[in-house]
Amino acid sequence: MSKFWNDTIRSLVPYVPGEQPKVSNLVKLNTNEHPLPPSKSVMEAIAAVQADDLRRYPDPESLNLRGAIASVESLSVGEVFVGNGSDEVLGLIFQGFLAGSDPLTVPAISYGFYPVWARLNGLQINPIPLRDDFSLDLEGFSKSSGPLLFANPNAPTGLSVSMAEIEWLLENNTDRLVVVDEAYFGFGSETAAPLIARYDNLLITRTLSKSHSLAGLRVGYALGDSTLIDGLVRIKDSFNSYPVDAIAQAAAAAAIRDVDWLTEASAVVVENREALAGALVERGFEVTASTANFLFVRHKNGGGKALFNRLRGEGLIVRRWDSESIQDWLRVTVGSTRQHKVLLDAIDRSLEAG
């Protein structure tokens, strides 16, 4: 601890990301990366980047990338904002729209970065407990005050709410900002994007890390009313006017335009997810009805920590939290069929050993 730290840094509990092992002989099912490589068009776009593209600063407006997103989403370019991953986009939302507001309402179990950003921005949070089945309590959200933020599908549970439910929330809270984090959109959940035309209090964030297999590229974006996007641009330009590099802009635009790859790759993930869910249920696990690229699971006999450690000892990494309400639950990334076989074999050995 440095004597130059301010009170915010001293009291801050940083977000702990999933383990990124430095060795390659592990089966990594802990950070929800895509099991397939990116689209060939992405690699071609990266290869096509010229030396002069790197000598010059990138387009500060990211117009090519924003245009690609706008076209796919049937929006205008002015309704699209891009940044270095949805984490940066969310961070700018906290700075520009949430800091200084009434307490921020979030699910009590959700993405661990939300309370970190809140503390950094001097913002109180109002955690709304999930229902017993881990579903979001939107009525509880609506009865609170201040802006609303939730992930859809939620993490780590994988459960989602419908567009109709989100519209109900928007309709009943027109004077409050509603931020929907769609990081895990693309694997079966409904998007709220069609509601942007009718609700100027809706802001959606997404990432290319999950559905587009570009976690190493760090590109995310926001969709919303042009007045909200203008606000994000003002914050961005006051912090870093060149947030997305030239290679990332080119590759991300190619990824967005390759709709066929996205459709086929997402279908593979969904098929693998349902197969893994069925196999785990057969082995005595409770599995939530995930619409994400991961499963949230608990064995009927509990022992989540012990199973986590046994899997880790066999070279398999999944995700676990110490929070009392979910300490026996594990989050398992949907991987390849080969990875799933290794996982299930290890689980069988663990269950046989008691």
C-alpha positions, -999 to +999 in steps of 0.1 A: +000+000+000+014+034-010+011+065+011-001+082-021-032+060-024-065+079-019-094+066+003-111+051-028-081+029-037-075+019-001-111+006+003-115-009-031-119-046-035-109-053-072-127-076-095-110-110-097-111-123-133-112-160-141-078-178-141-058-174-173-033-203-170+002-199-184+004-235-195-014-251-224-021-286-211-052-276-191-089-280-201-100-244-196-137-241-190-138-211-166-140-179-186-166-186-213-144-184-244-158-197-276-148-233-285-144-225-322-119-202-338-131-168-352-145-164-387-121-167-416-131-132-427-117-119-394-083-134-400-084-121-436-092-086-423-063-087-399-040-099-426-051-071-449-041-044-425-012-024-440+018-008-423+004+026-431-027+017-411-005+012-381+015+043-387-016+065-385-040+069-357-072+049-361-105+064-369-116+080-336-153+075-346-149+039-357-173+046-385-167+014-405-173-008-374-203+012-362-218+011-396-214-027-397-232-030-363-259-005-373-266-024-405-270-058-387-291-043-359-313-021-382-302+011-364-285+043-374-247+048-368-257+075-343-273+047-321-241+027-319-210+033-297-179+011-296-151+006-271-123-017-259-146-045-248-179-041-231-161-036-198-148-003-210-182+006-224-198-002-191-171+018-173-179+048-194-216+044-186-209+044-149-188+076-153-213+094-176-247+083-165-246+066-131-221+084-109-239+109-086-273+093-092-296+075-067-285+041-057-279+018-086-302-013-086-285-045-097-292-082-091-277-095-058-260-123-078-245-110-111-214-098-128-188-090-101-175-059-119-208-040-111-200-032-074-164-025-083-174+002-108-199+015-083-173+020-056-149+036-080-176+062-089-188+068-054-221+051-062-243+032-037-258-001-050-292-016-042-289-053-047-322-071-054-322-107-044-329-133-071-359-155-068-354-190-053-350-204-089-323-177-096-346-158-120-345-120-120-371-102-098-381-075-122-410-063-100-384-058-072-363-038-097-393-016-106-401-009-070-366+005-063-353+040-071-325+052-093-310+036-125-313-001-133-286-025-145-288-062-151-272-088-174-294-107-198-286-136-197-275-131-161-241-143-150-233-167-135-268-183-136-273-182-174-310-174-170-326-147-192-357-126-193-378-120-224-380-089-245-416-085-233-405-085-197-379-059-204-404-037-222-427-039-192-398-027-170-390+002-195-427+012-198-430+014-160-398+033-154-396+058-182-378+084-160-350+059-151-321+047-172-322+009-178-289-007-188-291-042-202-258-060-204-261-085-232-226-099-230-239-134-235-265-126-262-264-150-292-270-184-276-308-184-272-318-153-253-339-124-267-323-091-273-339-058-262-325-040-293-359-037-311-371-016-282-345+012-287-368+029-312-395+033-286-376+039-253-350+066-249-341+052-215-327+019-228-290+013-232-277-021-243-240-033-240-225-062-259-191-078-265-175-097-293-156-118-268-183-145-264-205-150-295-179-139-320-149-158-305-128-126-301-120-124-264-084-117-274-094-087-295-113-066-268-141-050-287-175-041-272-203-018-281-234-001-269-268+004-286-292+031-276-310+063-283-287+088-301-288+112-271-274+084-249-247+075-274-237+112-277-232+112-240-209+082-242-189+099-270-184+130-248-171+109-220-149+088-243-134+119-260-126+134-226-107+103-216-093+086-247-103+098-282-088+068-299-102+038-279-103+010-305-071+003-325-070-001-363-066-039-363-095-043-339-118-021-359-111-040-391-114-074-376-145-066-356-163-051-386-155-083-405-168-104-376-201-085-374-207-088-412-202-125-412-237-133-401-235-169-415-205-178-393-223-164-362-254-184-369-235-217-375-211-212-346-238-203-322-258-234-332-227-255-323-225-239-289-262-245-282-260-281-293-230-287-271-246-269-242-277-290-243-257-323-246-236-314-217-266-303-196-282-336-202-251-356-193-248-336-160-284-342-151-279-379-156-251-377-131-272-361-104-266-324-111-291-296-110-286-274-141-302-240-147-319-234-180-290-215-194-293-194-226-257-184-224-225-202-234-220-217-200-239-239-175-245-232-138-246-265-120-248-281-085-246-317-076-275-331-055-250-340-027-234-305-027-196-305-023-190-278-049-156-268-035-144-303-032-154-311-068-138-278-080-105-288-064-106-324-077-112-311-112-084-286-108-062-314-097-069-333-129-062-303-151-097-289-156-106-254-147-141-243-140-154-213-121-165-212-085-174-184-059-172-184-021-205-165-017-226-185+007-257-186-015-239-202-045-208-218-029-219-253-040-225-241-076-200-243-104-201-224-137-189-245-166-180-230-200-196-248-230-166-262-248-159-287-275-172-323-274-136-335-266-134-311-237-167-323-224-157-359-225-126-351-205-148-332-180-174-359-177-148-386-172-132-366-144-166-360-128-173-397-129-141-405-112-148-379-085-183-392-079-171-428-077-144-417-051-171-401-030 
